[in-house]
């Protein structure tokens, strides 16, 4: 009998999602005669039984479209908001999976989606995931789809900021997305010719950054471009965060509920303050260098619009590889990009892990050799 596939997209939207949906759907229908449905708005659509038939007509013309035709959300099956209450709705989701006679649920998403899919796998569902995020931080895959498009957009933004920085003899501080991984800021910083690149993996010393900018000025360079990842922190803030996380781990180990709640509340306030870190850095640099400094925050601009050719190709080949695995009865895996091919990686190796920039990564070596200041 033909297999029944359910697909959903969860977490933040990302270029290439529609290409992946199309890759799974067209190969499942055309190559294997499978039936495919898509659930609206992530795990919430599966909970609320909102779906569409992904037939040839639904899949036609979506390859070049950004975002996701299915819609997305950040809802978690075990922590679903129902009105003003947070509830564990896993049992309902499992029931709906079986009511649709699904053989497998395909989840397209980043780190959070991998964890949620793994939880459903432990509840007995057949699950296969695909790695999607502009942050490129999903573990156990060479690259995620969405990253190449966002990298191109961020690089173009830095390119365009050069003329303004040069004309007005300014420091331009441009904030790049990436959550707590520096792939996007580092790649765009190198490709866009930034003079300073600050990433979460390397806590920065603001005085060293200021000195590098002043050194450029003394050498006749009247402007500087600083590319900073949204998760980058100063040495002081990084030490504070590390200390709080250490205290939290210790309190959880000793099962001190009240202390855990207090530390978590403090961490939340600290993290909220970090959202203003780029503006704070700009003001510090202006004070230390006496040069005019301006901030540009790229924000969601980086993950919208038409996916690049590389992302379309990656998403399509991972989508077809996903269908091949389903046909072979291989479940409980993420379809990882490996070279020009793809391979299944057990979900328990992916869930809860993050791929950050190794301190000996060739991109970092390249940046240092061309004189980019990394804040250390």
N, C-alpha and C positions, 0 to 999 in steps of 0.2 A: 504493500500500500504506500501511496505517496506520503511523504513526511510533511508535517505542519510546522512552520516556523513563525515565531513572533519576534518582532524587532522593536526596540525602543531606543531613543536617544536621551541621555541624561546629563546633568551638569550644565556648564556654560556652553553656548553655541560655539561652533568652530567651523572654519572653511573645510570642505571635504566631506561633511556629514552626508549630504545628499548623494555624493559620488559613491560613498560606502554603502548607503541604503540601496542605491541602484545596482552596485556590484553584487551584493548579496542577492537581491531580488531577481535580477535578470538571469544570473547563472543558476539560481535555484529553480526558476520556472523553466527556462530554456534548456538547460543541460540535464536537469534531474526530474522535471515534472512535479516539483514540490508546490505546496500552497503557502502563501506568505501573507501575513497581516502585520500592520504597524500600529503600535499603541501611541496614543496622543500624549504629549507632555510628560514623557518619562515614566517613572514608576507610578505616578498618580493616575495616568491613563489606564494602566494595567489594574490598578485598584478599582477605578470607577468604570471599568469595562468600556472605555472609549477607544475605538479602533477603526481603521480603514483597511480595505482590501488592497494590497500592493500588487496589482496586476500590471500588464503592459502599459495601459493608459496612464496609470498613476505614476509609473516610473519614467515615462517619456518626458524629455526636455528638462530634467532636473540636474543633470551633470554639472552645469556651469553656475547653478544658483547657490548663493551663500546661505548660511543658516541651516535649518532642517525643516523639511516639509511636515514632519511629525510633531514639531514643537518640542520643547524641553522644559525641565524644571529641576530643582535641586532637592526634591523630596526624597526622603530615605524611607524604605519600607518599614523599618523598626522605629522610626521617629517621625511619623506623618502628622502634620497639623490637621486636626479635624475640628473646625470652628476655632475656639480659643484654647483647645487642649491638644497636647502632643500624645499620640497613641501609637502602639505597635500594631501595624496592620498587615504584618507578614502573612498571617493565616488566610486573610481574605485574598491576598495576592496569589498565594499558592493555590487556593480554591479556583480562582479565575483562570489560572494557567491550565489546570486540569479540565475546567469546563470548556475551554477552547480546544481540547485534545491536542495540545502542543507537544511536539517532540523535543523542542528546544526553544529557549529564549535567547535572542542575540541582543546584547547590551553594548551600545556604542558610547564610550565616555572616558573620562580621565581617572585620576586616582580614587576619587570618591565613588564613582560608578563601579570600579573594579572591586572595591570593598563590599558594596551593596550586592553586587552579583555573586560574590563569594558567599555572603550570608545566605542568599537564596539557594545556592548550590548545597550548602550544608542542611538546608531544609528539604533536600531531595529533588530539586529541580535540575534539569539538564540546561546548562548555561554555557554560552560561548561569548567572549567579549572581543571588542576591537579597541585599540589604543588611540584615543582622540584627545588632543589638547594643544593649544598654541604654546603652552609652557614647556613642552617636550620633557616632562618630568615623570612619565609613567615608567615604572621599573621593567627591566627585562626585554625591552625592545630597542632597536637601533634608533628609531625615530617615531614620532607620532604624527598623524595627519592633522593639518592645521598649522603646524609650526612653520613650514616653509612660506606659506602665505603671509603669516604675521611677521616673519623675519623680513620679508620683502617690504611690507608696509612700514615697519619701524625704520628700516634702512633708508627708505625714500624720505621719511620725515626728517631724519638726521641730515640727509643730503640737503633738503630745503632750508634747514635751520642755519646752515653754514653761511649763506649769503647775508642773512639778518645779523648774525653774530659778527661777521666781518665788517659789515657796513656801520654798525653802531659801536664797535669795539667792546663787545659785551661778553660776559660768561652766559652761555645758554645751558641750563640744566634741564635735560629731557628725561622724563620718567617713562620707563618701558615696563610692560606687564611681565608676568613670569611667576607670580606667587612667591614661593620660597626657593626657586631655582633660577640660576643666572643665565641659562642658555640664550634666551631671547635678547637680553641686554648685551651680553658678551658678543654674540654673533652680529647683531646690528651695529654695535659700537665699533667693531673691527671693520665691517663692510662699509659703514658710513663715515669712517675716518674720525671718530670721536677721540679726543685727547685724554679723557679720563673715563674709565668704565668701572662702576661700582656694582658688585653683585653680592647676594646673600652669603655665598660660600667664603668670602674674604671680608671680614669686618674692616672698616676703613678708619683711618686717622685723618680727621678733617684738616689738620695743620699740614700734613704731608700733601694732601690734595691742593691746598692753597699754595704751598711752596712750588709745586709743579706748574701751577698756573702763572705764578709770578716769574718763574724761570723762563717760561715761554714769552712773557711780556718783555723781560730783559733781553731776550734774543730777537726782539722785533716782531713777535707774533701778538697782534693786538686783540685777539679773541681766543676763546676756548670753548669747546663743546664737552659737556659732562653727561654721559649716559648712565643713568642709575636705575637698577632694577627696583621694583616696588617693594621687594622684601629685603633690600640691603640695609645694614645697620652699622652704626659707629662701633668702635671697640667697646665703649662704655655701655651702650645699649645692648650689645650682644652679650656682654658679661652679665648684665642684669637679667636678661632673658634666660640665659643658661642657668643662673642661680635659682630663679623662680621655678624653672622646669625641674631642676634637681630636687627642690623642696617639695614640689608636687608629687614627684615619683616616690619620694620617701614617705610622704603623708598617706598616699594611696596604699603603699606596701604595709603600713601600720594600721590601715583601715580607720584613719582619723577623719571622719566624714565632715565635721565642721571646719577643720583646718583645710581640707581639700577644697571646700566651697569658697573659703576666703581667698586662697591662692588663685583659684580659677577666676574669681571676680577681679582680682588684681591684674592677672594676666590679660583679661579681656580689656580692661582700661588701658593697659600698656600697649596692646595691639591696636586699639583705636587711635591712640596718640601717634603710633607709627605711620598712620595714613597721612599725616602731615609732615613726614620726615623729609620729603623732597623740598618742600617750601622752607623748612627749617635749615636744611643744608645750604640752600641758595642764599639765605640771609647771613649764615655764618661765613660763606665764601666772600660775600660782598663786604662784610666787616673786616675780614682778614686781608683781603687783597686791595680793597678800596676801588674795585672795579664794579661797574654796574652788572647786576645779575638778573636774569629772567628765567621763569619756569614754564615749561611746556609739558603737560601731562597727556600722553596719547590715549590712555584709557581704552574704551571699547572699540574705538576706531580700528584697532589692530586686529580684531577678530571678525570684522564684517566684510561683506563684499564677495566678489567672485574668487573662488579658490584658484591658486596657481596650477600650472600644468603638472608640476611635481606632486602637489597634494592630490590632484585628481587621479593621477597614475597610481600613487601609493594607496589611496583609499579604495580604488577599484580592484587592485590586485589583492589587497587584504580581504576585501569583500568576497572575491571569488574563492580565495583560499579558505575562507570561513565556510563557504558552502561545500567545498570538497571535504572538509573535516566533518561537517554534519552528515554528509552522505556516508562517510566511513564510520559514523557512530562515535566520533571523538568529542567528548564533552568535558566541561570543567576546566577549560583552558582559555587563555588569551591568544589571539592570533598576532604574533609578534613579527615585526619587520626584521629580517635578517639578511643583510646584503641586498641582493636584488630579488631574493625570495622571501618566504614566510615560513614560520614554524610555530607549532603550538607550545605554549609554556603553561604549566599548571597554575591555576589561579591562586593557590596558596603561596606561591613564590612571588606573586605580583602584589596581591592585596596587602595594604598597610606599609608598603615600601615606596620610596621615592628615588628617582634618578636625579642626582644633583651633579654639578660640574666638579669632576675630580681635580684636585689641586695640581696634578701633573698633566692635565689635559693639553693636547697640542694647541688648542685655541688660546689658552692662557700663555703658553710659551711664545706663540706668535705675537700676541699683544705686547708682551714685555720686550721682545726683540725689535719691535718697530717704535718703541718709546711710549707706549700707552701707560699711563699711571693707573694702577689698580687699587690705590688707596692704602697700600701697605708699605 
